[in-house]
Amino acid sequence: MKESARYAKIVEWSEDDQCIAGRSPGLVYGGCHGPDEKAVLEELCQVVEDAIALFHQDGKPLPRQTAAPEVDDVIAPSCMTTALRGDFHFRRPFFFGAPRGRV
């Protein structure tokens, strides 16, 4: 499993910014945004990979994981594949990892 799979990735509509926003709480502050869910998800995955690389480069330990392994193993791989194929309709909010309050 890739290290990035340990971190929740959230893609949702932002009323404040009037666009799709992607974030990975607990790993990066801020995130990415755009008009298209697929593009935001792809960019967010790269942002997470880059953040992990910076932690390693600086010799710092990674933050505690934010995704629940038992949920990711069942949900994320199939959703990720479908989402990246482009035939998945995102719900708002859409979570990769554990939805809030359900773990």
C-alpha positions as CSV (number, residue, x, y, z in Angstrom):
1,M,0.0,0.0,0.0
2,K,1.3,3.5,-0.9
3,E,1.9,5.8,2.0
4,S,-0.5,8.3,0.5
5,A,-3.4,5.8,1.0
6,R,-3.0,6.4,4.8
7,Y,-4.4,9.9,4.4
8,A,-8.1,10.9,3.8
9,K,-8.7,12.9,0.6
10,I,-11.8,15.0,0.5
11,V,-13.3,16.4,-2.7
12,E,-16.3,18.6,-2.2
13,W,-18.1,21.7,-3.4
14,S,-17.0,25.0,-1.7
15,E,-19.8,27.5,-1.4
16,D,-17.2,30.2,-0.3
17,D,-15.0,29.7,-3.4
18,Q,-17.8,28.5,-5.8
19,C,-15.7,25.6,-7.1
20,I,-14.7,22.1,-6.2
21,A,-12.2,21.9,-3.4
22,G,-9.8,19.1,-2.4
23,R,-8.1,18.7,0.9
24,S,-6.3,16.2,3.1
25,P,-6.8,17.3,6.7
26,G,-4.0,16.3,9.1
27,L,-1.4,16.2,6.3
28,V,-1.5,19.4,4.4
29,Y,-2.9,22.8,5.2
30,G,-5.0,24.2,2.4
31,G,-5.4,22.1,-0.7
32,C,-6.4,22.5,-4.3
33,H,-9.4,23.6,-6.2
34,G,-11.0,23.8,-9.7
35,P,-14.2,23.4,-11.7
36,D,-13.9,19.6,-12.3
37,E,-14.0,16.8,-9.7
38,K,-11.7,14.5,-11.6
39,A,-9.0,17.2,-12.1
40,V,-9.2,18.2,-8.4
41,L,-8.9,14.6,-7.3
42,E,-5.9,14.0,-9.5
43,E,-4.2,17.2,-8.3
44,L,-5.0,16.4,-4.6
45,C,-3.4,13.0,-5.0
46,Q,-0.3,14.7,-6.3
47,V,-0.3,17.3,-3.5
48,V,-0.5,14.4,-0.9
49,E,2.4,12.6,-2.6
50,D,4.5,15.8,-2.7
51,A,3.8,16.5,1.0
52,I,4.9,13.0,2.0
53,A,8.1,13.4,-0.1
54,L,8.8,16.7,1.7
55,F,8.4,15.1,5.1
56,H,10.9,12.4,4.1
57,Q,13.3,14.9,2.6
58,D,13.3,17.0,5.8
59,G,13.7,13.8,7.9
60,K,10.5,14.5,9.8
61,P,8.0,11.8,10.8
62,L,4.8,11.6,8.9
63,P,1.6,12.8,10.7
64,R,-0.7,10.2,12.1
65,Q,-2.8,8.6,9.4
66,T,-6.3,10.1,8.8
67,A,-7.8,7.3,6.8
68,A,-9.2,4.2,8.4
69,P,-7.5,1.1,6.9
70,E,-10.6,-1.1,7.2
71,V,-12.6,1.4,5.2
72,D,-9.9,2.2,2.6
73,D,-9.4,-1.4,1.8
74,V,-13.0,-1.8,0.8
75,I,-14.1,1.6,-0.5
76,A,-11.2,3.7,-1.8
77,P,-9.6,1.3,-4.4
78,S,-12.8,0.7,-6.3
79,C,-14.0,4.4,-6.0
80,M,-10.6,5.7,-7.0
81,T,-10.5,3.5,-10.1
82,T,-14.0,4.5,-11.1
83,A,-13.4,8.2,-10.3
84,L,-10.3,8.3,-12.4
85,R,-12.1,6.6,-15.3
86,G,-14.4,9.5,-15.3
87,D,-17.7,7.7,-15.1
88,F,-18.3,8.3,-11.4
89,H,-20.7,11.0,-10.1
90,F,-19.3,12.6,-7.0
91,R,-21.6,13.2,-4.0
92,R,-20.9,16.2,-1.9
93,P,-18.9,15.7,0.2
94,F,-17.1,12.7,-1.1
95,F,-14.6,11.0,1.1
96,F,-11.6,8.7,0.4
97,G,-11.1,7.2,3.8
98,A,-13.4,7.3,6.8
99,P,-16.4,9.6,6.7
100,R,-16.6,11.8,9.8
101,G,-18.2,10.2,12.7
102,R,-18.5,6.7,11.3
103,V,-15.3,5.1,12.6
